[in-house]
Amino acid sequence: MTNRDPEFRHQLGKFRLDSSLSSHVSTPPPSVLHHETSPLSQPPSLTTPTSLQPPQTPSHTSHHRSKRVSTACDFCRKRKKKCDFRYPNCSACTRAGVRCTIPPPGPQVASASVPRDQLENLQNRVRWLEDVLRRKTGLSVADRPTGSTLDGEGDLDWYQVPTVLMGRDNSHSTTSATVSASSPTDSSAVGAELPNVGEIFRDQLENRRPSVARPVASAPRVLRLASLEDAERVASQYFDGIGYQYPFLHRHDFFAQLRRIYTGDVPPPDVLYTYHITIAIAMLISNADSAQANEYYRASQETLSLSLQNEDLSAVRALLSLALWTMFSTNGPSVWHVLGSALRLATSLGLHKSRNASSVVEDEMSKRAFWSLYNLDRLVASTLARPLGIADEDISVSLPREFNDDWSEAPGASAMTIPVQVVRLRRIFSRIYRYCKVAERYYATSRLTLAVYNNHPPPPPAEVSLTLLHFRQELDDWRRNAPVYPPALLYSTSYYDYLYATTLLLMHRPSPRNPTPDATSIVSCGDASIQVIRSYWDSYSVGKLKWIWLTLSQIYFAGITILWCLNQNFLSVRDGHPAAWQPNDQMMRRAIQAVVVVLEEFGKRRPGVERLAETFRHHSTVIFSHLAYQQEQIHSQPQTQPPLQPQLQQQNVLMAPPVPMAATLDDVLLVDGSGNVPLIDAQLADELFYSYDWFQEEMATFYTL
């Protein structure tokens, strides 16, 4: 089988976990075996597992090898070549690397050719399935007509946990899939699904509960809220919140499936997975009962493997939902690994490329899935200081069009207006993150396509300032032109301001490419840091702060950046220059106080964060002590110098800042052992600078990201 085979792409996802036959044996597609061929309602794949193949006698094997079919294959017929009729592949087909097919016996069916050995494979398959059924259940169906009623015959409870999983802990037995009492039972379904090899190894690697073989007639469990109205209310919280950032699910389609589920229908596995994981995410972001959210998440895992069975858009959406769950929850797989898998799958499907689609709806949903994945990748990669999952130069697909839920287009006034604006911002964000990563000869001609955070020597300061100026103009243009969407006023105003501030913070804070920012950068990143902290403090004040690692990282980055800016002021004044950053003193101190309070609250919810709070408190104490001592020195210069000891005593009295700070901050002078001279640490700037890398590594390890 080669890439030229038209069925190659279709078979990739379906057969990639099956035991492969020898290279010269063709595998017929599963659609050839109809329901009437076997008494099993859902027979396994036609590719017979090697461990379960029926033993063959030597005479039987030799009979197959010597078999000769007198019909020339299609390959030889088209080329008017003599076919040597080798079985199952003739020599010409073997040399060409194509499947050896012949016209079907009897009436032509749509002129479709079939593999030369297909009929024999099907007969062997049926005999093998009948033998397995007889040995496992004691039921002989070889002489029964297809579709015969078999109620009460044989032992149908023969399925059991695979041997490789017998030693696994069954601590989550309460979450096992159960058969719904109301689900219909097919009387002809007497077989069972064999355990999926991919599930076995996935469960071993990810420490999840294994999936056991179940009767074909069984259905995965369906969790339901008290009423359809409750379910619609919870789902609306998802689409009215995170759905604006990652619109890979269609709202109307989801609610249509939701109504089906609450009328008693059991939808396909991928739909059921989407329902469970979406409700779970909605409960998390609304600060609802975490135990109930975890229960819905565990229910979603029972259909995850089936949702990922095929390499298609549905599998990409399933991985996107899983990534969102891991962002907001402390359990689940690594968000970094899930995103990597989703990006690989999306690129293999060509979602990153521009293409002609036969359906506008299909094309738009593919775009929404890819750009949601893009946004998530840029956010996670920049937060963890890791490489981006896909380069911007490799992306040619256009942005989604601004359709309403009824597929009427309304640019600037649709539910897709906000997601499109977020993507435009993330594309600027991505180029800033990558600034100065490419070779020097390249950024001399295309300055704005480069990268920031890497280990190459930094460009000249004048080059950095000019590049950042261009980026700042792009950001300002984006914010000025971003339209307001009245149905989501908060997202189209405050959320835009937050994204704008975090991008400015990324662009102007100290980095390996810009280790000594100029005065413009100091002012910009200082003001942006205060704005970021205010956004989180507003959420905290109304009880809507999300206690997740993304929140922790953004607040800590903003707080450390404020301290770094204050330290730059201290160094400038010490060298006889005016301070570059002149913030409102009350706003600045309240921002520092907010960081301390939020970090302490994080420590109560997540053991281990208290060390981070202690580190920030230490840096804050050092910085404010330096500034206070410096101000005292400046005020005392015009005066006649009194004796040293009385002056130092007076300093200790006048140290109170004009605006009270958090009680946890020790706003006093740091002095040496004699108690006379303030301790000015020359390593402070380096400590603040390296706090970014230190924190990113600590957080990734602590949260197993």
N, C-alpha and C positions, 0 to 999 in steps of 0.2 A: 504493500500500500504506500503510495507516495502522496506528496502535496498536490499533485495534479488530479488526484481522485476527487470527484465532486462531493463525495460523502465523507471526506477525511475530516473536515472541520466539525461536522455534525457528530462524528463518532468519537472525537477526542474526549469530550466531557463525559460521554456515557460509558466509555469502556476503559478510561484511564486507570481504574483501580482493579480491573479484572485480570485474571491470569491470562497471559498471552499465549497463543498457539505458536507453533513453529512458523518460521517466516514464509514457508511455501504453502501454508494452508490458509485459505481465505475464510474470513469470518462473515457469515451472512448477517444482514441487518436484522434487528429484533422485530421489525414490523412484519416480516414474512410469516412468523409464527402466529396464527390467529387463535382466538379464544377456543375454538372447537378442537384444536390440535391436541390439547391435553386436558385432563380433568381439573388441573389447577387453575384457579381464577386469575392468578398473576404469576406465570412461570418465571423462573430466574432467567438471566441472560443466556443467549444461545451459546456463549462461549463457555464450554464445560470446564469447571475448575479441575485442574490436573489431579488434585488430591482425591477427587470423587469420580473420576472416569471409571467406567466398568472395565474389569480386566478382560483382555482379549487373548485368545489362544494364538499360538504361532501360525496355525493354518488360516485363521481368520485374518491375521495381519498380512500374511503373504497374499491372500486373496485380493485385498485392497490394493496392494502395490502392483499386482499384475493386471488390474482391471484396465480395460481399454474402451474408450468411448469413441464411436466413429464419427461424431459430429465435430466439424471444424469450429474453432473458437472465433469470436467476433474479431479479435485482433488480427488473426491470419486472414479471415474472410475479407476484411476491409482493405488489406494490403495485397490481396490476391496471392498470398504465400501458401505453400504447402504446410499444413499443420501436422505435427508428429503425434498428436492425440495423447501426450503424456498426461498422467492423472496424479494429482488434481490440476497441476499447471503444466502447460506445454512449454517446450524449450524457448520458443520465441517470446512468450509472455514473461518467462523467468528472466531472460536476458534484458528485456525492456523494463522490468520492474513494475509491471502492471498486473491487475487481477485478471485471471483467465476466466472469461465468461462465455456462455453459449446461449443460444435462443432457448426459451423455455419449451418443454414438451407440450404438445397439445395446442390449443388455440393461443394465439399471441395476445398478451395482456399489455396493451399500451406499448408494444414493441420493446418491453423491458427485458434485458438480459439478466441471467442469474449465474452465480458461480457454478462451475462444472460439477462440483461435488455437493451442491446445496441439498438436493433431495436426500442423498445418503446421510448427510449431517443431520437433517431434520428427523429422519427415521431413527438414527442412533440416539438423538436427543430424547425423543419420546420414549424409546425403550429404557433409557437410563432413568428418566423421571419416574416411569412406572415401577422400575425396580427399587428406587429409593423409597417411593411411597409404600411399596409392599413390605420392605424390610423395616421401615420406621413405624408403620401403623398396622401392619398385618392385613392390609386391605389390597385386594387384587382387582385392578381396573382394566387389565389388558383386554378382557372380553366384554367390557361394559360399553354401551354406546356413549358417545361424548355428551355431557350434560346430564347424565343419569343422577337421580337423587340418591345420596349416600348417608342420610341422616341416621345417627345411632350406630354406624358401623365403624369398626376400627378404633384405635386409640389416637385421638387427635392432640393429646397433651404431651407429645414427644419432644417438643422443642426445649432446649435448655441453654444455660449460659455457656459460651465458649470456654474451653479448658484454660486458655491463656488468661481469662479474666476471673477464674474461680477464687483467686487469692485476694481480689480487690475488696476494699472496705465498702460496705453498703450503708454508710452513715446517712445518706440522703434517701433512704428508702421511702420516706413519706412523699417524695416528689416524683416517684416513678409514674410512668404513663399507665393509665388505667383505661379499660374498655368502657365506653359510655353505655349505660343500661338502655338508652333509647336508640343506640345505633343499630341499624339493620344488619343482620347476619346472612351472608350468602351461603346457602346450603351446600354449594359445590366447592366451597373454599376449604379444602382439607389439608393443604400444605402450609408451609411457613416460610418466612423470609430467612435466608441464611444470613448470618452476621456479616456486615460490610467490613472488609479488611481495613479500609480507610478509617472507619469509626473505631476499630479496635486500637490501632496505633495512635490515633488522635487522642483517645481517652487515656491511654497510657502516658502520653507526653504531656497532656494538659491537666492531668489529675481530675478529670471530670468523671461523673458517673457513667459507666459503660452502657451502651445500648444493647439490649438483649434481643434475641430473635423472638418475634411475636407472630401470632396467627395473622394471616392475610386479612381476615375480616375485622381485626381490631382497628380502632381509630385512636390517634393521639388524644390526650385529654385536652379539654377546652375550658379554660378558666373564664368565668364571667362575673362582672360586677352585679350589684343588686338589680339594676334595670338598664335598659338601653339608654335612657336619659343620662344616667350616671356615666356610662361608657362614653357617650358623645361629649359630655362635659370634660372628662379627663383627656380625651383625644384632642379636643379643641385647645386645651392648654399646650399641647405639643405643637400643633400647627400655628398657634398664635404666638409662640415663643421661638423655640429652636428651629421650627419649620421655616422661618424667614431667613435663617442663616444657611440651612442645608435643605433645600427644597426637592430632594430626590424622590419623595413620595407625593402622589397626587391626592389632594384633599378629597375631592368628590369620589374618586375610586376607593379610597380607604373607607370612607363612611358608608359607601354602598356595600362593601364587604362586611363592615361592622354590623349593619342591619341584618345581613344574611346569617351571621354567626349568632345573633341574639334571637333569631327565629328558629334556631335549632339545627341549622345546616352545619355540616363539617366541611370547610373549604379545603382546597389543596394545601399541601405542607408549606409551600412558600408564603401563601396568604396567611396561614395560621401563625407562622413564625413572625411575620411582620406585625400582625395584630398583637401578639404577646409582648414582643420587644418594644413596640411603640407605647403601649400602655405602661410598661415598666419604666421607660424613660420619662414619660409624662409625669408619673408619680414622683420620680426623683427630682425633677426640676421644679415641681410644685411643693417640695418639702413635705410630701405626704408620708404615710406610713412606710418606712423603709423595708419592713418585713414583708408587706404585701407586694412591694415593688420587686423584691428579691424572688418572691414566689412566681411572679409573672416572668421574670427573667429565667428562672429554672425551667418553667414550662416552655419557653421559647427554645431552649437548648435541645429539647426532645425532637424538634423538627429542623434544627440547624443543618444537620448533615444532608437531609433531603433537599433543603433549599440551596445547598452548595453542590448538588449532584451534577448539574450541568454548568458549563462555562457560558453564562449568559448574563444579561442585564439584571435579572432577578438575583443572581448570586452576588453581583456587585452591590446591590442595594442591601442585601442581607449583611454583608461585611461592613457597610457604612453604618447600619443600625447598631451592629455590635461595637464598632468603634465609638459611637456616641455614648453607648452604655458605659463603656470602660472609662470614658472621660469623666462621667458624673458619679461613678461608683468606685468603691475600693475593692470590689471583686471582679472577676472576669479575666480574660487573657490580657496580655500586654497590648496597649493601644498602638505602640510603635510596630509591633509585629502584625497586628490586624491591618493597619494602614498599608504596610508593605505588601501584604497579600492582595489587598484590594487594588492597589496601584498596578501590580503585576497583571492581575486579571483584566483590569480596565484597558491597559495598553495592549494586551494580547487580543482583546476584542476590537481594538482600533478606535476606542472612544475619544482618544486625544487627537484624532485626525479629522480633517474636513472631508465629508463624503456626501454623495447624493442619496437621500433617503426616499423610499417610496411612500412613507407615511409621515406627516408633519408631527403627529402626536408621538410616534415612536422616536423620531429624531430629537424632539424637544426633551423627552424624558431621558434620553441618553445624554444629552448635553447637561441637563440638571444633575444627573448622577456624577458625571465627570467633574463638573465645576464644584460640586459639593465636596468631592474627594480632594480636589485641588485646594480649596479653602482650608480644609481640615489638615492637610499635609503641611501647608505653610505655617499654620498656627502651631502645630505640635513640633515641627522641626525647629522653628525659631525659638520656641520656649526651651527646648532641650539642647539647643546649640548643636544640632545634627544636620547632616546633608539633606537637601531637598529630595523628594522622591522622584520627581521628573523635572527636567530642565524646561524652561519657558521656550527655548528655541525649538524644542521637539513638539510643541503644541500648535496645531493649525486649526482646530475646531473653533468655531465662532461662539460668542456668548449666547446664552439662551435668549429667546425672544420674550417680550413682556406680555404673556398671555394671562387672561383671567382664568379662573377655575373652569369656566364654560368654554374655554378656548377661543374667546374673542380677544383680539389684540388691542391693548391700550397702553402705549408707551408713556411712561411716567406716571401712570395711574392704575397699576394692576398689582396683584399680589406678588408678582415677580419683579417689581421695581426695586425693592430692597435687596433681594439676592443679587441682582445684576450689579447694583452699586457696590455691594460688598466684594464681588469678584473683581471689579475694576480697581478697587482699593488694594486688594490682595496682590494684584499683578504689580502694582507699584511697590508694595511691601516686599514682594519677592525680589525685585531688582535691587532694592536697597539692601536686603539681606545678603545678596550675592555680590555686592559692589566690591570691586578690586580683586576679584578672584582669578580673572583671566590674565593672560600674558600682557606685558606692558605695551607692546606694539598694538594690541587690540584696543585697550581702553584709551589710547591716544586718539583713535578715530571714532569710537563708539562708546562714549563715556557712560551712558546711562544703561547699558546692557550688562554691566559688570557686577561684581560682588563684594561684600564687606567683610565677613567674618571668616578669615582663613589665616594661614601662616606665611604668606608672601610678605616681602618687605613693604612697608607702607609707602604710598606715593607721596610726592611733595605736598606740604601743607596747602599751598596755593591751589594745587590740583584738587585736593579733597574739598576745600571750601567752595570751589566752583561747581564741583559735582553735586555737593549737598544743596547748593543754591538751586540748581536745576530740579533736583528732587523736590525741594520745598515748593517750587512753583507748581509742579505737577500735583502735589498734595493739596495746595491751596485751591487750585482749579477744580479738583475733584470735590472738595468740600463745598465750594461755592455753587457748583452746578448740580449737586445731589438733590433730587426733588423730594419734597415732603409728601408722604403718603398718609392722608388723614386717618384711614382705618387702623393704621399702626403708627400713631404719632410718636410714641416713645422710641420705637426702633428707628424711625426716619429722622430723629433729631438727636436725642441723648446717645443712642447707640452709635450714630455717625460721629459724634463728638468724641466718644470713647475710642473708636477705631483711629480717628485722626490723631489723638493724643498718644496712643500706644505706638503708632508708626513714627511720630516725631521722636519719641523716646528711643526707639530702636535706632533711628538715624543719627541722633546727636550724642548719645551717651558714649563714654569711652569704649573703644574696641581695639582689637589688634591692628585693624587697618587705620584707626584714627586714635592713637593712644594719648595725644595731647590736643583735645578739641580747643578751638579758638573761643573768643568771648561770645560770638553768636551761638555756637553750639551749647555753651554753658547755660546761657539764658534760655534757649529753646528747650533743652532737656529738663532744666529745673522747673519751668512753668508747666511742661507736659506732665512731669511726675506728679505735681500737685493736682492737676486735673484728673489723672488716673486714680489717685487715692480718693479724691472727692467722689468719683463715680462709685467706687466700691463702698465708701462710707455711707452714701445715700442708700444703697441696697442693704447694708448692714443695719441702718437705723430703722428700716421698715420690716426687718426680719426676712429679707429675700436674698441674702448673700448665699452663694453656692460654696459650700465648704469643700472645694476640690483643689487638686494640685495646680490647676491653671490659675485659680484665684490667688493661691499662696505665692506662686512665682511672680505674678504681675505686681502684687502689693510689695513683695520684698524687693523686686527690681526698682520700683518707683521710690521706695524709701531709701535704698542704698544710693540711688542717683541724687536725691536731694542732699544727702550727707556729702557726697562727692562734690557737688556744686558749692556747698558751704565751705568745704575744705579748699577749693580753688579760690574762693573769696579770701580766705585766711592767708593763703600763700601770696596772693596779689598785694594785699595790704601790707604784709610783712616786707615785700620787696619795694614798697613805696608807690604802688600803683593803686588806682581805685578799684573797688570790688566790681567784677563784671555783672554779677547777678544781684539785683536789688528787689527781692520779693517782698510782698506784704508780710511783715514779721508775724502777725497773728495767724494768717493763713498757713504760713510755712510751719509754725509750731503745732498748729492743730493737725496738719498732715502727718507730722512725725508722731504725734500722740495717737492718731488714728491707726498708724501702722503698728505701734506697740500694742494697742488694745486688741486689734484683729489677730495679731500673731499669738497673743496670749489665749484668745478664744480658740484659735486653731489648736493650741497645745492641749486644751481640755478635750477636744474631740478627736485628736489624732496624736497619740503618745509619740514623743520624739521631736515634735515641732518646738517644744519648749527650748531646746538647744539653739534653734534658729532665733527665737525671740531673745534669748540671752545674748547672742552675738550682736544682734541689731541694737539692743539696749547698750551694750558696751561701746559700740561705735558712736552711738548718739551722745553718750556721756563724754567721750573724748572730744568730739567735735564742738559741742557747746561749751565745754570747759576751755578749749583753745580760743574760741570766739570771745568768751567773756573776759578772759585774761587779756586778750589783745585790745578790747575796748577800754579796759581799765588803764592799760599802758598809754593808749592814745589820749585819754582824758587827763592823765596825770602829767603829760609832757609840758604843757604851758606853765604849770605851777612850779613853785620852788620845791626842789626835791627834799622831802623830809627824810629822817633816818629810815633805813630799810625795814627794820622790824615793825615799827608802827604802821608803815604803809601796807605791809602784807596782812597785818591784822585787819586793817580797814577794808582790804579787798575781800576778805572772807565775809564781811558783813554786807557788802554791796553786790553780792553775786546773784541775787534773785532776778530772774528775767522779767521783763515788763508784762508778759502774759503767762499765767500759771500753766505749767505743762503737766503731763500725766504723772500721777503719783509714782509710777514705776520708774521714771527717769531720774537718775541721780545727777541733777544739774549743779554740780559743785566743781571746784578746781581740782585737777589731779596734780599732786605735788610729789616731790621726791621724798626720800627718807627723812630729810631734815625738816620737812614741812614748810620750806621757805620758797622754793622755786617751782613753778608749774612744770609738769612733765609734758613736753611737746614731743610726740612720737614721730620721728622722721619717716617711719615705715607706714604711716597711716594711709597715705594716698595709694600705695601699692596694695595694702590690705583691702581697701575699698574697691580698687580695680579688679583684683582677683576674686572678690566675693561673687562676681557674676559666674565665673567658671566653677568655683567651689560649690555654689548653691545649685547650679544646674546638674552637676554630677551627683551631689547629695540627694537631690529630689528624685532624680531618675532611679537611683539605687533604692531609696526609701520606698518609693511607690512602685517599684519593679516595672518601670516604663520601658 
